[in-house]
Amino acid sequence: MAEPSTQRHYRAPCPGCGAPVEFRSAQSTHAVCPYCQSTVVRSGEVLSRVGKMAEVFDDHSPLQLMASGRAVLDGREQPFTLIGRLQYKADTGTWTEWNAILEDGTTATLGEDNGGYVFTRPAGPGRELPAPERFRVGATTAINGTPYSVAANVQAHLLSAQGELPKLPPLGQPFAVVELRSEQGEVLSIDYSQSPPRVERGRAVRLEDLRMQGLRKESVKEEKARQFSCPHCGAPVQVALDTTKSLTCPSCASLIDISGGIGGELRHAVQDEPVQPLIPLGSTGRLEGVDWQVVGFQHRMGQEPDDDETFGWDEYLLYHRQRGFAFLVDASDGWSLVRPATGAPKLSANGQSATYLQSTYRLDYQYRAETTYAQGEFYWPVARGQVTQNRDFSGAGGKGRLSMEQTPREITWSVGSLVDSALVAQAFKLEGRKDLFKRDDAAPLASAGTVGSVGCGTVVLVALVLIVLLLLFSRGCSSSCDPQRENCTSSSYRSSGGSFGGWSSGGGHK
C-alpha cells in the first residue's frame, strides 16, 4: 500500500456511533463512517455529523478501498492508494469515482465506467466557465488554449459514497456534468455540483498498467441474487454481470430492460425475428493476449441518406474483468475489434476525414443505424428501434477503423482495426466453421505472384472466385434464407465498416 510520506493521519470518534473515523488526506473534507454510514464533515479538529449516507451498491468492481497502484504523472511514477469512492447515476448510466491519495499528499480520481478507467487530477480552467447549457454536444471549445470537443452533457446525481472524500454533492440532487475530449486523448470533466465548478483532466488507463494490488477477487454477481421471471413467458432469467442494464430471455428471446431494477415491473419487447449468432453467447476467445467472453450480440441495420437500400452487420459484446468491454464487429468488409476512444478525433472542415492520435482516417460512410435484434446482456439499455447517426472512417492501408455515433445527448467515438477471419475462428475454437467467417477482406490473389507471373493456378483461382461471386449474387436475389445460419433481416449485406460499438448510452463519463 502506498503511504504518503508528507501526511499525518487524523482519527476521531464518529459523532453518530463513536467508532473511529480516519482521514488520511488533508484535502478530505468529508468521510462516511464505515460502521453507521453517518456522513461526517471535518472542520479543523472537530467532526460533525450532517446526515446518513446510503450504502454503496455492489457493482462488483475489481477495485476496493485501500487498493494501491502506481501511475505515471508529470513524467514520473507515483504510488497511490484508493481511500474513498462516489457512485453516480445519470440517464446514460452509472459510474464510480475513486478518490486516490498520492505519495506527495495530493489527491487524484480514478474514474470507473463499465470496465473503462480514466485517471484525472484537479485542473484550473483558466477562465470563468459558462453555464452547463452553453456546452452543446458536438461543439468545440478551448480550455487553457487546448481545443476540446463536447462529448457529453448530462444531469447526474449522487447515489452513495464510501470512505473519505474531497467533495460530497447533496445526495440525490441533480447537477450537470460536462465531459470534454481532445484529439490527443485527453479527458476533461466539469462537475457543476459545486461553485465554482470542479474541473479535472486526465487520460484513459488500464488496470494492468497501474500495477494494482489489493484488488477484489471476483466481479461477477451471485446468480441467485440476480434471477427473475421473464415478464413475457415466465421462464427464469439469470443476470451474470451486475453492470447489465438489459438482456434477453433465453426461452422466448424477449428483450428486457432492467435499468430500473428487477424488483418492479419490467419493460420488455418481443423479438419475433431471431438472428442466430455465428459465435455462441458464453464462448471464450483469446484476442490480443487475453481471454474475452461473449456476453451480448446485436444485429443492426444501416441506411445512407437518399438511398433506399439498407445493409446489416453484427456486433458481439466482449467482456474481460480488467479491460472491461470491447466489440467484435462482423461486417461484410471484414471482422474488427474495437473499443470506445477516450479522446475526440478532429474532423476536417469538410467532414471527409478525421485525425486521432496523429493518424488520419478518411470518411467511408455516413448513415442512420438502427438496432433490429439483440441477445445476451448489455451494460446500456438496449431497445429494438434504437437509432444513432453514424460516420465510419478507415485508416491508411484500410486496416484501421474509426467510427462516430451521435445521439442528442452524447457523441461516442470508437477506434480499432481489422482482424483476420481465420484468427477470429481460431480464437473462439471454431476452426471447423472457418469458411463461415470469411469476408470481403480475404485476399485470394495475394499469393498468386507478381504481375507477369500469372500461371494456371492463378487462372483456376480467379475462375473459382468468379463462380463464388455468381453464386452469392444469385443467392442474394433469392427469397430463401435460413435464420439459423445467417441474418435474414437485411435487404443487402455490403461494406459498412460497422458502427464499431453500437453503444451511445453506456456512458463515457469518469
C-alpha positions, 0 to 999 in steps of 0.5 A: 500500500502506498503511504504518503510520506508528507501526511499525518493521519487524523482519527476521531470518534464518529459523532453518530456511533463513536467508532473511529473515523480516519482521514488520511488526506488533508484535502478530505473534507468529508468521510462516511463512517464505515460502521453507521454510514453517518456522513461526517464533515471535518472542520479543523479538529472537530467532526460533525455529523450532517446526515446518513449516507446510503450504502454503496451498491455492489457493482462488483468492481475489481477495485476496493478501498485501500487498493494501491497502484502506481501511475505515471504523472508529470513524467514520473511514477507515483504510488497511490492508494484508493481511500474513498469512492462516489457512485453516480447515476445519470440517464446514460448510466452509472459510474464510480469515482475513486478518490486516490491519495498520492505519495506527495499528499495530493489527491487524484480520481480514478474514474470507473465506467463499465470496465473503462478507467480514466485517471484525472487530477484537479485542473484550473480552467483558466477562465470563468466557465459558462453555464452547463447549457452553453456546452452543446454536444458536438461543439468545440471549445478551448480550455487553457488554449487546448481545443476540446470537443463536447462529448457529453452533457448530462444531469447526474446525481449522487447515489452513495459514497464510501470512505473519505472524500474531497467533495460530497454533492447533496445526495440525490440532487441533480447537477450537470456534468460536462465531459470534454475530449481532445484529439490527443486523448485527453479527458476533461470533466466539469462537475457543476455540483459545486461553485465554482465548478470542479474541473479535472483532466486526465487520460484513459488507463488500464488496470494492468498498467497501474500495477494494482494490488489489493484488488477484489477477487471476483466481479461477477454477481451471485446468480441467485441474487440476480434471477427473475421471471421473464415478464413475457413467458415466465421462464427464469432469467439469470443476470451474470454481470451486475453492470447489465442494464438489459438482456434477453430471455433465453426461452422466448428471446424477449428483450428486457430492460432492467435499468430500473431494477428487477424488483418492479415491473419490467419493460420488455419487447418481443423479438419475433425475428431471431438472428442466430449468432455465428459465435455462441453467447458464453464462448471464450476467445483469446484476442490480443493476449487475453481471454474475452467472453461473449456476453451480448450480440446485436444485429443492426441495420444501416441506411445512407441518406437518399438511398433506399437500400439498407445493409446489416452487420453484427456486433458481439459484446466482449467482456474481460474483468480488467479491460472491461468491454470491447466489440467484435464487429462482423461486417461484410468488409471484414471482422474488427475489434474495437473499443470506445476512444477516450479522446475526440478525433478532429474532423476536417472542415469538410467532414471527409476525414478525421485525425486521432492520435496523429493518424488520419482516417478518411470518411467511408460512410455516413448513415442512420443505424438502427438496432433490429435484434439483440441477445445476451446482456448489455451494460446500456439499455438496449431497445429494438428501434434504437437509432444513432447517426453514424460516420465510419472512417478507415485508416491508411492501408484500410486496416484501421477503423474509426467510427462516430455515433451521435445521439442528442445527448452524447457523441461516442467515438470508437477506434480499432482495426481489422482482424483476420477471419481465420484468427477470429475462428481460431480464437473462439475454437471454431476452426471447423466453421472457418469458411463461415467467417470469411469476408470481403477482406480475404485476399485470394490473389495475394499469393498468386505472384507478381504481375507477369507471373500469372500461371494456371493456378492463378487462372483456376483461382480467379475462375473459382472466385468468379463462380463464388461471386455468381453464386452469392449474387444469385443467392442474394436475389433469392427469397430463401434464407435460413435464420439459423445460419445467417441474418435474414433481416437485411435487404443487402449485406455490403461494406459498412465498416460497422458502427464499431460499438453500437453503444451511445448510452453506456456512458463515457463519463469518469 
